Amino acid sequence: MRGDEAMLRAPMVSATQQTSRIRQRKARREGTVRKRYERAHGTPKFPVHLPGYDPSAPDAPKTATQSTAAQTDAKK
């Protein structure tokens, strides 16, 4: 009788593969309301330069005018 046979289950995967998939699923689901809100309304404002920022410090990022001047000096 074919109608009485039990349904076959999907083959088992390794615990690592299963854990990885669960973590990926949770990461996708985490913060969906916040992510949707930020996509619609933009991210919150934050200060670009913190108090005490020194643009002339040696480790300060170069501005566009400084980088083009350095490139023209290097070409000469």
N, C-alpha and C positions, 0 to 999 in steps of 0.2 A: 504494500500500500504506500503509494508515494505521498499522499496527503498527510500522513502521520509523522513524516521525517522532521527532525528538528532543523531550524534554520541555522545555516552556517554563520559563524562570526567572522569578522575581519581578522586577518592575521595579526598577531601581537608584534609590536615594534620594541626596540630596545628602550630601557628606562631613560637613557640619555636623550634619545630622540624625542621621547614623549615629554620629558621635562623641558627640553628646548622649545618644543612647540607650545607648551603651556605658558612658558615665560614670554614668548613672542606674542601670544594672544593677549596676555595680561598687559604687556607693555603697550599694545595697540589700543586696548580699552581704557587704560589709565588716563585720566584727565580729559576725556573726550568733551565734557561740557566746557571746561576751561579753554581747551584748544579751539573749540568752535567759537567761543566768545571772542578770543583773541584774534582769530581770523577775521571775524566780522567787524571788530572795533579797534583793532591794532593793539600792539603791545603797550604796556604802561610806560610813561615817560621816566627816564632816569638820567642823572647827570652824566654828561660825556666826560668831563674833566672834574675829578674830585678836588676838594679844597687842598691846597698845597701843591697842585700840579705846576711844574716848571717846564714851559715849552723849550727852554734853552738847555735843559738837562741833556747829558750825552746819550741817555737811553730813550729820549723822547722820540716818538715817531716823526719821520720827516714829512713836511707839508709838500704839496704839489709843486710850489715854486722852488723849494729847496732841492727837490729831486731832479727837476728839469735843469736847474743851474748846475748841479753836479754832473749831469749827463753831458751838457755842452762843454763843461770844463774838461771832462775826460776825453772828448772827441778832439780837442785842440792839440 
